[in-house]
Amino acid sequence: MNTYWYIYMRTRNTELGKLLGEQCLKMNYKVVAEESAYMYQMQAWKPLVRLLDKEELKRENKSENEDTRALIREKMEGFLKGVSEVSQRHRSGSYTIHDVDLREQIKEATVKLVVPAYIEFLNAYSSALPSKSYVKPEAVHGLFDQIFNGSHGKLKRRDSKHRTRGGTSSSFDVESKDLRRLGSYTSDM
């Protein structure tokens, strides 16, 4: 994805780009980069959205019995664990998006895919979840900023007034390995 996007962006307004033609560049490079971005979303984020599918819960039971509440908690734990795993892949370099514009486009598309499903799930089932077991919807945007802004491998340091436990904190400090431990981001509902 990165390579095809780079070739497309760097050649489209050059002599070589004019010689090859915009249509050729789009078909051979831009389309492949976009398809790769789509595959990334389907592989990394779509399974997490499916975890939040309410249909399984509707089929399970109309009333909120203990089994249903356990399934709701299990789905939320799975979702948060999955977000943490994808985040780790970004930090480790497994998922790296070098181009700033492409990274921003993918982040926006991912937010549009994940956040509405997350909010819908919370609206429907937050009463069955302990208040400290999920991240507030407003904080999810911040998590995506951290995931994607760190995806190019550089840790952004905060200034010295943002110290935690005696050391300088990185931009990933808020993004815990276990998202359920995010004290300031958990809901008070």
ROSE-4610 file (N, C-alpha, C; in Angstrom, 1 decimal, always signed):
// ROSE-4610
residu = [M/M/M/N/N/N/T/T/T/Y/Y/Y/W/W/W/Y/Y/Y/I/I/I/Y/Y/Y/M/M/M/R/R/R/T/T/T/R/R/R/N/N/N/T/T/T/E/E/E/L/L/L/G/G/G/K/K/K/L/L/L/L/L/L/G/G/G/E/E/E/Q/Q/Q/C/C/C/L/L/L/K/K/K/M/M/M/N/N/N/Y/Y/Y/K/K/K/V/V/V/V/V/V/A/A/A/E/E/E/E/E/E/S/S/S/A/A/A/Y/Y/Y/M/M/M/Y/Y/Y/Q/Q/Q/M/M/M/Q/Q/Q/A/A/A/W/W/W/K/K/K/P/P/P/L/L/L/V/V/V/R/R/R/L/L/L/L/L/L/D/D/D/K/K/K/E/E/E/E/E/E/L/L/L/K/K/K/R/R/R/E/E/E/N/N/N/K/K/K/S/S/S/E/E/E/N/N/N/E/E/E/D/D/D/T/T/T/R/R/R/A/A/A/L/L/L/I/I/I/R/R/R/E/E/E/K/K/K/M/M/M/E/E/E/G/G/G/F/F/F/L/L/L/K/K/K/G/G/G/V/V/V/S/S/S/E/E/E/V/V/V/S/S/S/Q/Q/Q/R/R/R/H/H/H/R/R/R/S/S/S/G/G/G/S/S/S/Y/Y/Y/T/T/T/I/I/I/H/H/H/D/D/D/V/V/V/D/D/D/L/L/L/R/R/R/E/E/E/Q/Q/Q/I/I/I/K/K/K/E/E/E/A/A/A/T/T/T/V/V/V/K/K/K/L/L/L/V/V/V/V/V/V/P/P/P/A/A/A/Y/Y/Y/I/I/I/E/E/E/F/F/F/L/L/L/N/N/N/A/A/A/Y/Y/Y/S/S/S/S/S/S/A/A/A/L/L/L/P/P/P/S/S/S/K/K/K/S/S/S/Y/Y/Y/V/V/V/K/K/K/P/P/P/E/E/E/A/A/A/V/V/V/H/H/H/G/G/G/L/L/L/F/F/F/D/D/D/Q/Q/Q/I/I/I/F/F/F/N/N/N/G/G/G/S/S/S/H/H/H/G/G/G/K/K/K/L/L/L/K/K/K/R/R/R/R/R/R/D/D/D/S/S/S/K/K/K/H/H/H/R/R/R/T/T/T/R/R/R/G/G/G/G/G/G/T/T/T/S/S/S/S/S/S/S/S/S/F/F/F/D/D/D/V/V/V/E/E/E/S/S/S/K/K/K/D/D/D/L/L/L/R/R/R/R/R/R/L/L/L/G/G/G/S/S/S/Y/Y/Y/T/T/T/S/S/S/D/D/D/M/M/M]
num = [1/1/1/2/2/2/3/3/3/4/4/4/5/5/5/6/6/6/7/7/7/8/8/8/9/9/9/10/10/10/11/11/11/12/12/12/13/13/13/14/14/14/15/15/15/16/16/16/17/17/17/18/18/18/19/19/19/20/20/20/21/21/21/22/22/22/23/23/23/24/24/24/25/25/25/26/26/26/27/27/27/28/28/28/29/29/29/30/30/30/31/31/31/32/32/32/33/33/33/34/34/34/35/35/35/36/36/36/37/37/37/38/38/38/39/39/39/40/40/40/41/41/41/42/42/42/43/43/43/44/44/44/45/45/45/46/46/46/47/47/47/48/48/48/49/49/49/50/50/50/51/51/51/52/52/52/53/53/53/54/54/54/55/55/55/56/56/56/57/57/57/58/58/58/59/59/59/60/60/60/61/61/61/62/62/62/63/63/63/64/64/64/65/65/65/66/66/66/67/67/67/68/68/68/69/69/69/70/70/70/71/71/71/72/72/72/73/73/73/74/74/74/75/75/75/76/76/76/77/77/77/78/78/78/79/79/79/80/80/80/81/81/81/82/82/82/83/83/83/84/84/84/85/85/85/86/86/86/87/87/87/88/88/88/89/89/89/90/90/90/91/91/91/92/92/92/93/93/93/94/94/94/95/95/95/96/96/96/97/97/97/98/98/98/99/99/99/100/100/100/101/101/101/102/102/102/103/103/103/104/104/104/105/105/105/106/106/106/107/107/107/108/108/108/109/109/109/110/110/110/111/111/111/112/112/112/113/113/113/114/114/114/115/115/115/116/116/116/117/117/117/118/118/118/119/119/119/120/120/120/121/121/121/122/122/122/123/123/123/124/124/124/125/125/125/126/126/126/127/127/127/128/128/128/129/129/129/130/130/130/131/131/131/132/132/132/133/133/133/134/134/134/135/135/135/136/136/136/137/137/137/138/138/138/139/139/139/140/140/140/141/141/141/142/142/142/143/143/143/144/144/144/145/145/145/146/146/146/147/147/147/148/148/148/149/149/149/150/150/150/151/151/151/152/152/152/153/153/153/154/154/154/155/155/155/156/156/156/157/157/157/158/158/158/159/159/159/160/160/160/161/161/161/162/162/162/163/163/163/164/164/164/165/165/165/166/166/166/167/167/167/168/168/168/169/169/169/170/170/170/171/171/171/172/172/172/173/173/173/174/174/174/175/175/175/176/176/176/177/177/177/178/178/178/179/179/179/180/180/180/181/181/181/182/182/182/183/183/183/184/184/184/185/185/185/186/186/186/187/187/187/188/188/188/189/189/189]
x = [+0.8/+0.0/+0.9/+1.8/+2.7/+3.5/+4.0/+4.8/+3.9/+2.8/+1.9/+1.4/+1.1/+0.6/+1.8/+3.0/+4.1/+4.4/+4.4/+4.6/+3.5/+2.3/+1.2/+1.4/+1.6/+1.6/+2.9/+4.0/+5.2/+5.3/+4.6/+4.7/+3.5/+2.4/+1.2/+1.4/+2.2/+2.3/+3.7/+4.4/+5.7/+5.7/+6.8/+6.9/+6.5/+7.1/+6.8/+5.3/+4.6/+3.2/+2.4/+2.8/+2.2/+2.4/+3.6/+3.8/+3.0/+2.9/+2.1/+0.6/+0.2/-1.2/-1.8/-2.7/-3.4/-4.1/-4.8/-5.6/-4.7/-3.6/-2.7/-2.2/-1.8/-1.3/-2.4/-3.6/-4.7/-5.0/-5.1/-5.4/-4.3/-3.0/-1.9/-1.4/-1.6/-1.0/-2.1/-2.9/-3.8/-4.9/-5.4/-6.4/-5.9/-4.6/-4.0/-3.8/-3.3/-3.1/-4.5/-5.5/-6.8/-7.4/-7.2/-7.6/-6.9/-5.6/-4.8/-5.3/-5.6/-6.2/-7.5/-8.3/-9.6/-9.3/-8.4/-8.1/-7.5/-6.8/-6.3/-7.5/-8.4/-9.6/-10.4/-10.6/-11.3/-10.6/-9.3/-8.5/-8.3/-8.1/-7.7/-8.9/-9.9/-11.0/-12.4/-12.7/-14.0/-14.3/-13.4/-13.7/-14.1/-13.5/-13.9/-15.3/-15.7/-17.0/-18.0/-17.7/-18.5/-18.8/-17.7/-17.9/-19.0/-19.2/-20.2/-21.6/-21.7/-23.0/-24.1/-25.2/-26.3/-27.2/-27.2/-28.1/-28.0/-26.7/-26.5/-27.1/-27.0/-27.6/-29.1/-29.7/-31.2/-31.7/-30.9/-31.3/-31.2/-30.2/-29.9/-31.0/-31.6/-32.7/-33.2/-34.5/-35.1/-34.8/-34.8/-34.6/-33.1/-32.7/-31.3/-31.1/-30.9/-30.6/-29.1/-28.6/-27.2/-26.3/-26.9/-26.1/-25.9/-27.0/-26.9/-25.9/-26.0/-25.1/-23.6/-23.4/-22.0/-21.6/-22.5/-22.1/-21.8/-22.5/-22.3/-20.9/-20.6/-19.3/-18.2/-18.4/-17.4/-17.2/-18.2/-18.1/-17.3/-17.5/-16.8/-15.3/-15.1/-13.7/-13.0/-13.6/-13.0/-12.7/-13.6/-13.4/-12.2/-12.2/-11.1/-9.7/-9.8/-8.5/-8.1/-9.1/-8.7/-8.2/-8.7/-8.2/-6.8/-6.5/-5.2/-4.2/-4.6/-3.8/-3.5/-4.5/-4.2/-3.3/-3.5/-2.6/-1.2/-1.0/+0.3/+1.0/+0.2/+0.7/+1.2/+0.5/+0.9/+2.2/+2.3/+3.5/+4.7/+4.5/+5.6/+6.1/+5.3/+5.7/+5.1/+4.3/+3.6/+2.6/+2.0/+1.1/+1.8/+2.3/+3.0/+2.5/+2.0/+1.5/+2.3/+3.2/+4.2/+3.7/+2.9/+2.3/+1.3/+1.5/+0.7/-0.8/-0.9/-2.3/-3.0/-2.3/-2.9/-3.3/-2.4/-2.6/-3.9/-4.0/-5.2/-6.4/-6.4/-7.6/-8.0/-7.0/-7.3/-7.9/-7.3/-7.8/-9.2/-9.6/-10.9/-11.9/-11.5/-12.3/-12.5/-11.5/-11.6/-12.5/-12.4/-13.2/-14.7/-14.9/-16.3/-16.8/-15.9/-16.3/-16.6/-15.7/-15.7/-16.5/-16.4/-17.0/-18.5/-19.2/-20.7/-21.1/-20.4/-20.8/-20.5/-19.5/-19.1/-20.2/-20.5/-21.5/-22.9/-23.3/-24.5/-24.6/-23.5/-23.4/-23.5/-22.8/-22.8/-24.2/-24.8/-26.2/-27.1/-27.0/-27.9/-27.6/-26.3/-26.0/-25.1/-24.9/-24.1/-24.6/-25.9/-26.5/-26.0/-25.6/-25.2/-23.7/-23.0/-21.5/-21.1/-20.1/-19.6/-19.0/-19.2/-18.8/-17.3/-16.5/-15.0/-14.6/-15.5/-15.1/-15.1/-15.4/-15.4/-14.9/-14.5/-13.9/-15.0/-15.0/-16.1/-15.9/-17.1/-17.0/-16.1/-16.1/-15.3/-13.8/-13.4/-12.0/-11.6/-12.5/-12.2/-11.5/-12.0/-11.3/-9.9/-9.6/-8.2/-7.4/-8.0/-7.3/-6.9/-7.8/-7.4/-6.4/-6.4/-5.3/-4.0/-4.0/-2.7/-2.3/-3.2/-2.9/-2.3/-2.9/-2.5/-1.3/-1.3/-0.2/+1.1/+1.0/+2.2/+2.6/+1.8/+2.0/+3.3/+3.8/+5.1/+6.3/+6.1/+7.2/+7.9/+7.4/+8.1/+7.2/+7.8/+7.0/+7.1/+6.0/+6.0/+6.0/+7.0/+7.1/+6.3/+5.7/+5.0/+6.0/+5.6/+6.5/+6.6/+7.6/+7.9/+6.8/+5.8/+4.7/+3.7/+3.9/+3.0/+3.8/+4.3/+5.1/+4.2/+4.5/+3.7/+4.8/+4.5/+5.4/+6.9/+7.2/+8.5/+9.2/+8.6/+9.3/+8.5/+9.1/+8.4/+7.5/+6.3/+5.3/+5.3/+5.1/+5.0/+3.6/+3.3/+1.9/+1.1/+1.8/+1.1/+0.7/+1.1/+0.8/-0.7/-1.5/-2.9/-3.5/-2.8/-3.2/-2.6/-3.4/-2.9/-2.9/-2.0/-2.0/-3.4/-4.0/-5.3/-6.2/-7.0/-7.7/-8.7/-9.1/-10.0/-9.4/-8.1/-7.5/-7.3/-8.0/-7.9/-8.8/-8.3/-9.1/-9.8/-9.1/-9.7/-10.6/-10.5/-11.3/-12.5/-12.7/-13.8/-15.1/-16.2/-17.4/-17.9/-18.6/-19.1/-20.6/-21.1/-22.5/-22.8]
y = [-1.2/+0.0/+1.2/+1.3/+2.4/+2.7/+1.6/+1.8/+2.3/+1.7/+2.1/+3.5/+3.9/+5.2/+6.2/+5.9/+6.7/+7.0/+5.9/+6.0/+6.9/+6.7/+7.5/+8.9/+9.2/+10.6/+11.3/+10.6/+11.3/+11.4/+10.6/+10.7/+11.4/+11.6/+12.1/+13.5/+14.3/+15.7/+15.9/+14.8/+14.9/+14.6/+14.8/+14.4/+13.0/+12.1/+10.7/+10.4/+11.1/+11.0/+11.4/+12.5/+13.0/+12.0/+11.4/+10.4/+9.2/+8.7/+7.5/+7.8/+9.0/+9.3/+9.1/+10.0/+9.9/+8.6/+8.2/+7.0/+5.8/+5.7/+4.6/+4.6/+5.8/+5.9/+5.5/+5.9/+5.6/+4.1/+3.5/+2.0/+1.2/+1.5/+0.7/+1.0/+2.2/+2.5/+2.9/+3.9/+4.4/+3.4/+2.7/+1.7/+0.6/+0.2/-0.9/-0.4/+0.8/+1.3/+1.4/+1.8/+1.9/+0.5/-0.4/-1.8/-2.3/-2.0/-2.5/-1.8/-0.6/+0.1/-0.5/-0.9/-1.5/-2.9/-3.6/-4.9/-4.8/-3.8/-3.5/-3.3/-2.5/-2.3/-3.5/-4.3/-5.6/-6.6/-6.6/-7.6/-7.1/-5.8/-5.3/-4.9/-4.2/-3.6/-4.2/-4.8/-5.4/-6.5/-7.4/-8.4/-7.7/-6.6/-5.9/-5.4/-4.8/-4.3/-5.5/-6.6/-7.8/-8.3/-8.1/-8.4/-7.7/-6.4/-5.6/-5.8/-6.8/-7.0/-7.3/-6.6/-6.8/-7.9/-8.4/-9.4/-10.7/-11.1/-12.3/-12.1/-10.9/-10.7/-10.7/-10.2/-10.2/-11.6/-12.5/-13.9/-14.6/-14.2/-14.9/-14.9/-13.7/-13.5/-12.1/-12.0/-10.6/-9.9/-10.6/-10.0/-10.1/-9.2/-9.2/-10.1/-11.4/-12.3/-12.4/-13.2/-13.2/-13.7/-14.7/-15.2/-14.1/-13.3/-12.2/-11.1/-10.8/-9.8/-10.3/-11.6/-12.2/-12.1/-12.3/-12.2/-10.8/-9.8/-8.4/-8.1/-8.5/-8.2/-8.8/-10.1/-10.8/-10.1/-9.6/-8.9/-7.6/-6.9/-5.6/-5.9/-7.0/-7.3/-7.7/-8.5/-8.9/-7.7/-6.8/-5.6/-4.8/-4.5/-3.8/-4.5/-5.8/-6.6/-6.5/-6.5/-6.4/-5.1/-4.0/-2.7/-2.6/-3.1/-3.2/-3.9/-5.1/-5.9/-5.1/-4.5/-3.7/-2.5/-1.9/-0.8/-1.3/-2.5/-3.0/-3.3/-3.8/-4.0/-2.7/-1.6/-0.3/+0.1/-0.1/+0.3/-0.5/-1.8/-2.7/-2.6/-1.9/-1.7/-2.6/-3.6/-4.5/-3.8/-2.8/-1.9/-0.5/-0.2/+1.1/+1.8/+3.1/+3.9/+5.2/+5.2/+6.3/+7.7/+7.7/+8.9/+9.5/+10.8/+11.4/+11.5/+11.9/+12.1/+10.7/+9.7/+8.4/+7.9/+8.1/+7.7/+8.4/+9.6/+10.4/+9.9/+9.6/+9.1/+7.7/+6.9/+5.6/+5.7/+6.6/+6.8/+7.3/+8.2/+8.7/+7.6/+6.8/+5.7/+4.7/+4.4/+3.5/+4.0/+5.3/+5.9/+5.8/+6.0/+5.9/+4.5/+3.5/+2.1/+1.7/+2.0/+1.5/+2.3/+3.6/+4.4/+4.3/+4.4/+4.3/+2.9/+1.8/+0.5/+0.5/+1.1/+1.1/+1.9/+3.1/+3.9/+3.2/+2.6/+1.9/+0.8/+0.0/-1.0/-0.5/+0.6/+1.2/+1.7/+2.4/+2.9/+1.8/+0.7/-0.4/-1.2/-1.4/-2.3/-1.7/-0.5/+0.1/-0.3/-0.4/-0.8/-2.2/-3.0/-4.4/-4.5/-3.3/-3.3/-2.6/-3.1/-2.3/-1.0/+0.1/+1.4/+1.5/+0.7/+0.8/-0.2/-0.9/-1.9/-1.4/-0.1/+0.4/+1.8/+2.2/+3.5/+4.4/+5.7/+6.6/+6.8/+7.0/+7.2/+8.4/+9.4/+10.6/+10.2/+9.3/+9.0/+8.0/+7.4/+6.5/+7.2/+8.4/+9.3/+9.5/+9.8/+10.0/+8.8/+7.6/+6.4/+6.2/+6.5/+6.3/+7.3/+8.5/+9.5/+8.9/+8.3/+7.7/+6.5/+5.7/+4.5/+4.9/+5.9/+6.2/+7.2/+8.1/+9.0/+8.4/+7.3/+6.6/+5.5/+5.3/+4.2/+4.3/+5.5/+5.6/+5.4/+5.0/+4.5/+5.6/+6.8/+7.8/+8.1/+8.1/+8.5/+10.0/+10.6/+12.0/+12.3/+13.0/+13.3/+14.6/+14.5/+15.6/+16.5/+17.8/+18.7/+18.3/+18.9/+18.4/+18.5/+19.4/+19.5/+18.3/+17.4/+16.2/+15.0/+15.0/+13.8/+12.9/+11.6/+10.6/+9.7/+9.4/+8.5/+8.9/+10.2/+10.6/+10.6/+10.2/+10.1/+10.9/+11.1/+11.8/+10.8/+11.2/+10.3/+10.3/+9.2/+9.2/+9.4/+9.6/+9.7/+8.5/+7.4/+6.1/+5.8/+6.6/+6.4/+6.2/+7.0/+6.9/+5.6/+5.1/+3.9/+2.7/+2.1/+1.1/-0.3/-1.2/-2.5/-3.2/-2.9/-3.3/-2.1/-1.8/-0.5/-0.4/-1.5/-1.4/-0.7/-0.5/+0.1/+1.6/+2.2/+3.6/+4.4/+4.7/+5.3/+6.6/+7.5/+8.8/+8.7/+7.6/+7.4/+6.5/+6.0/+5.1/+5.9/+5.3/+6.0/+6.1/+7.1/+7.3/+6.9/+6.3/+5.9/+4.7]
z = [+0.0/+0.0/+0.0/+0.9/+1.0/-0.3/-0.9/-2.1/-3.3/-3.5/-4.6/-4.4/-3.1/-2.9/-3.1/-2.7/-2.9/-4.4/-5.1/-6.6/-7.2/-6.9/-7.4/-7.1/-5.8/-5.4/-5.9/-6.1/-6.6/-8.1/-8.8/-10.3/-11.0/-10.3/-11.0/-11.6/-11.1/-11.6/-12.2/-12.6/-13.2/-14.7/-15.3/-16.8/-17.0/-16.1/-16.2/-16.1/-15.1/-14.9/-16.1/-16.8/-18.0/-19.1/-19.2/-20.2/-20.1/-18.8/-18.6/-18.6/-18.2/-18.2/-16.8/-16.5/-15.2/-15.0/-16.1/-16.0/-15.7/-16.3/-16.1/-14.6/-14.1/-12.8/-11.8/-12.0/-11.1/-11.1/-12.3/-12.4/-11.8/-12.1/-11.6/-10.2/-9.7/-8.4/-7.4/-7.7/-6.7/-6.3/-7.3/-7.1/-6.2/-6.5/-5.7/-4.2/-4.1/-2.7/-2.0/-2.7/-2.0/-1.7/-2.5/-2.3/-1.0/-0.9/+0.2/+1.5/+1.4/+2.6/+3.0/+2.1/+2.3/+3.0/+2.5/+3.1/+4.5/+4.7/+6.1/+7.0/+6.6/+7.5/+7.7/+6.7/+6.8/+7.7/+7.6/+8.4/+9.9/+10.0/+11.4/+12.2/+11.5/+12.3/+12.1/+11.0/+10.8/+11.8/+12.1/+13.1/+14.5/+14.8/+16.1/+16.0/+14.8/+14.6/+14.7/+14.1/+14.2/+15.6/+16.5/+17.9/+18.5/+18.1/+18.7/+18.0/+17.2/+16.5/+17.6/+17.5/+18.5/+18.1/+16.9/+16.4/+17.3/+17.6/+18.4/+19.8/+20.3/+21.6/+21.5/+20.4/+20.3/+20.2/+19.5/+19.3/+20.6/+21.4/+22.7/+23.6/+23.8/+24.8/+24.8/+24.8/+24.8/+26.1/+27.2/+28.5/+28.9/+29.8/+30.2/+31.4/+31.1/+32.2/+32.4/+33.3/+33.6/+32.4/+31.7/+30.5/+29.5/+29.2/+28.3/+28.8/+30.1/+30.6/+30.5/+30.7/+30.6/+29.1/+28.2/+26.8/+26.4/+26.9/+26.7/+27.2/+28.4/+29.0/+28.2/+27.7/+26.9/+25.6/+25.0/+23.7/+23.9/+25.0/+25.3/+25.6/+26.4/+26.7/+25.4/+24.5/+23.3/+22.4/+22.3/+21.5/+22.0/+23.3/+23.9/+23.7/+23.9/+23.7/+22.2/+21.3/+19.9/+19.5/+20.1/+19.8/+20.4/+21.5/+22.1/+21.2/+20.6/+19.8/+18.5/+17.9/+16.6/+17.0/+18.1/+18.5/+18.6/+19.2/+19.4/+18.0/+17.1/+15.7/+15.1/+15.4/+14.9/+15.5/+16.8/+17.6/+17.2/+16.9/+16.6/+15.2/+14.4/+13.0/+12.0/+12.5/+11.7/+10.7/+11.3/+10.4/+10.4/+9.3/+9.2/+8.0/+8.2/+7.1/+7.0/+6.1/+6.1/+5.7/+4.7/+4.1/+5.1/+5.5/+6.5/+6.0/+4.7/+4.2/+4.1/+3.6/+3.6/+4.9/+5.9/+7.3/+7.8/+7.6/+8.0/+7.4/+6.1/+5.4/+5.9/+6.2/+6.7/+8.2/+8.9/+10.3/+10.3/+9.4/+9.3/+8.9/+7.9/+7.5/+8.6/+9.4/+10.5/+11.6/+11.9/+12.9/+12.4/+11.1/+10.6/+10.7/+10.6/+10.6/+12.1/+13.0/+14.3/+15.3/+15.4/+16.4/+16.4/+15.3/+15.3/+15.9/+15.5/+16.1/+17.6/+18.0/+19.4/+20.2/+19.7/+20.4/+20.4/+19.3/+19.3/+20.3/+20.4/+21.4/+22.8/+23.1/+24.4/+24.7/+23.8/+24.0/+24.4/+23.7/+23.9/+25.2/+25.6/+26.6/+27.7/+27.8/+28.9/+30.3/+30.4/+31.7/+32.2/+31.3/+31.6/+31.9/+31.7/+31.8/+33.1/+33.8/+34.9/+34.3/+35.0/+34.5/+34.2/+34.8/+34.5/+33.5/+32.8/+31.8/+30.4/+30.2/+28.8/+28.7/+27.5/+27.3/+26.8/+27.3/+26.9/+25.4/+24.7/+23.2/+22.8/+23.6/+23.3/+23.3/+24.2/+24.3/+23.2/+22.5/+21.4/+20.3/+20.0/+19.0/+19.4/+20.6/+21.1/+20.9/+21.2/+21.0/+19.6/+18.6/+17.2/+16.8/+17.4/+17.1/+17.6/+18.7/+19.2/+18.4/+18.0/+17.2/+15.9/+15.2/+13.9/+13.9/+14.8/+14.8/+15.2/+15.9/+16.3/+15.3/+14.3/+13.4/+12.6/+12.5/+11.7/+12.5/+13.8/+14.6/+15.4/+15.5/+16.3/+17.5/+18.7/+19.8/+20.0/+20.2/+20.4/+21.9/+22.3/+23.8/+24.1/+25.3/+25.8/+26.5/+26.7/+27.4/+28.9/+29.6/+30.9/+31.9/+31.7/+32.7/+32.6/+31.7/+31.6/+32.0/+33.2/+33.7/+34.5/+34.4/+35.2/+35.9/+37.1/+37.9/+37.7/+37.7/+37.7/+36.4/+35.3/+34.0/+33.0/+31.8/+30.7/+30.1/+29.8/+29.3/+27.8/+27.1/+25.7/+25.3/+24.0/+23.5/+23.7/+24.0/+24.2/+25.6/+26.6/+28.0/+28.2/+27.5/+27.8/+27.2/+26.1/+25.5/+26.2/+27.1/+28.0/+27.2/+27.7/+27.1/+27.3/+28.4/+28.7/+28.9/+27.9/+27.8/+29.0/+29.6/+30.7/+31.9/+31.9/+33.1/+32.8/+31.9/+31.6/+32.6/+33.7/+34.7/+34.3/+33.7/+33.4/+32.1/+31.4/+30.2/+30.4/+31.6/+31.8/+32.1/+31.8/+31.9/+33.3/+33.7/+35.0/+35.0/+33.9/+33.9/+34.8]
